[in-house]
Amino acid sequence: MEALSPTMEEGRLVKWTKQEGEGVKTGETLAEVETDKAVMELVARADGQLLKRVVAEGATVPVGNVVAYIGAPGEKVDGAAPSAPAAQAGSGKREAGSVVPVAAPAAAAPAPAVAVAAEGSRIKASPLAKRIARETGVDLNLVRGSGPGGRVVRRDLEGARAQTASAPAAVAASRAAPVPRPASPVSTGAPYEDIPLTQIRKTIAKRLATSLGPVPHFFLTTEVDMERAAEAREALNQELGDQGKKISFNDIIVKATALALARHRACNAWFQDDHIRYWNEVHIGMAVAVEDGLITPVIRHADRKSLAEIGAAARELAQRARERRLTPDEYTGSTFSVSNLGMFDIDQFTAVINPPEAGIIAIGSIVQRPVVVGGSVVPRRRLRITMSCDHRVIDGATGAAFLQTLKQMLENPLAML
Amino acid sequence: MPTITYRDALNQALREEMQRDPNVFLMGEEVGVYQGAYKVSRGLLEEFGAQRVVDTPIAELGFAGIGVGAAMGGLRPVIEFMTWNFATLALDQIVNSAAKMLYMSGGQFPMPIVFRGPNGAALQLGAQHSQAWESWLAHIPGLKVVAPATPADAKGLLKSAIRDNNPVIVLEGEMLYNTKGEVPDGEVLVPIGKADLKRDGKDVTLVCHSKTVTPTLKAADQLAEQGVAAEVLDLRSLRPLDEEAILGSVGKTNRAVVVEEGWPHAGIGAQVVDLIQREAFDLLDAPVLRVTQADVPMPYNKLLERAAKPSPDKVVAAARRVLYLE
């Protein structure tokens, strides 16, 4: 079982695509494997015949365990298969165990320079680079090495972001068919039905348990008048006409948030054990509901993108998130997150922070509410935004100041453009 | 500060030490009447007489042995080899007698002897006359080995060597005798065991000594034009090595190239590399590379000889590799 994503510890073999006795070539898909993030393809790393399938469909095995044997036709496979040590979680270095012992000349897959560790290869990094990665919390799996053989060297880390863990329920590249859905609880007469956690749910559970518990959250709510924003949006969309996709409220909110963060660097930060990283760049994580879970693709440099660019990025990322085709680059590295349940008629809610970020805003529905304006009660479109703050990084006044700026921007959208 | 030649710097050192201590004497081929095969001992016979400036027959093993005996008897001999290539013949006295005498006699027999002469290649001296001796001699416990690159270092190190109560090997160079440099007046000793930072930098450490210092400095100039600030560390002492200076520099730059004029296999540079990888492993961003003479007997042909020696281009190429610039 290979480590098909940086944080994968075990894989569930969903379906074999090759039969025992079938010929295989390097690169051909052997099976579909569900990882903590997505359904991915396990490919053959050698040419030969698939002699034996060791793991049954539906079984979950740790990374490093032997799942099959490829060899010359007629070759004997002994029962005991050496399992290479399983990958270590949380460290910068991963060992991907040898998946397929091969008798024929092994076509060793060259270790790709990005994220996924190939069979039998370990991350090549200079001792200095390893030390820097360790000290800054960078996951070496996510760094592209520019040295010989893909060696990660110091200069490769100078641009890399610190990752303590990937975003909740993040999805890696996959070309496989979608996972068969876990059955929705339907009454069968039995008092209950146990459905095992899918990989994505396991990851969400693990990630968020390390959020709400350890991170001291506090919450600030503000109600924003969205009349002007609504007018601006209508006007912009009329301008666009048939040319482009429409700009959504979410796009406006993401842009306003990014601009507000650029002015309130204190909220655009990561808590890092013994220091706080104040980001000078703004990358907004946008929570997207996917089947059976949640993922946060990142809109990079959201403060510098136009509304149209944000809209395009958001749409594209959301689409690929739902298809579980996001690359690690696309779901990690956000400096702040936005979660929007407005489309589900939620007035307001409190979101859980994505560690190591210091804050997240929860967007409710835009609703007509009676508001006092100039002495009379008038109906206005209003939006409730709730900010969750990590009190180790953001204090009440700091968070409130940011929210004030955000509110001002949304209430005076022309200032944003 | 006066500017003098390396040759004159050695001459001054010999003269000053012989004036200072009547036990110091010079012995070797052509050191007296001929004024020195390379004129290093010019004027010394006239000043000090035949007892203290002794011309010998062509018998290296013999006069090295006489030197050992003289040292055991309380004198402070300076034994000159016309070139270190001829010292192959005297090795038994250097390695088995001089290096081990103090140890084997339980401290009873002192050995304050200096063996000196030009080392390594010159120009078209051919295979048998271009041998670099650093590795052979630095290997032996009981010997100290120094290799000054500049006139100031030559004078300071030779004085320190003569005053040292241990057998000290001084590796000079035919091609260095004519080089000029500033040498401070008066009594200035260069301590044995201390390297010298010939050029400050931050991107890569270039370790060198003796004749490789000049091409390494030229390489540093070329690298500067390419935006790389190379640091040049002249070892000066090969045994003992200035470990602190080497590790301090690599700690700053995180990468190193070691330049030497000997052959690669078991050369003196290998010792430096061992030190760096052993003590500065976590600080290294790249493997340590070496630039050495080509692993062949030195060619006689001018162009082949040039191709076989370390050069600024080779040092630049190695530096760029450890910087991942190629």
Chai-1 contact restraints between the chains, C-beta under 6 A:
chainA,res_idxA,chainB,res_idxB,connection_type,confidence,min_distance_angstrom,max_distance_angstrom,comment,restraint_id
A,S126,B,D285,contact,1.0,0.0,6.0,A-B,restraint_1
A,P127,B,F281,contact,1.0,0.0,6.0,A-B,restraint_2
A,P127,B,D282,contact,1.0,0.0,6.0,A-B,restraint_3
A,P127,B,L284,contact,1.0,0.0,6.0,A-B,restraint_4
A,L128,B,N254,contact,1.0,0.0,6.0,A-B,restraint_5
A,L128,B,L283,contact,1.0,0.0,6.0,A-B,restraint_6
A,L128,B,L284,contact,1.0,0.0,6.0,A-B,restraint_7
A,L128,B,D285,contact,1.0,0.0,6.0,A-B,restraint_8
A,R131,B,D282,contact,1.0,0.0,6.0,A-B,restraint_9
A,G147,B,Y324,contact,1.0,0.0,6.0,A-B,restraint_10
A,V153,B,D285,contact,1.0,0.0,6.0,A-B,restraint_11
A,V153,B,Y324,contact,1.0,0.0,6.0,A-B,restraint_12
A,R154,B,D285,contact,1.0,0.0,6.0,A-B,restraint_13
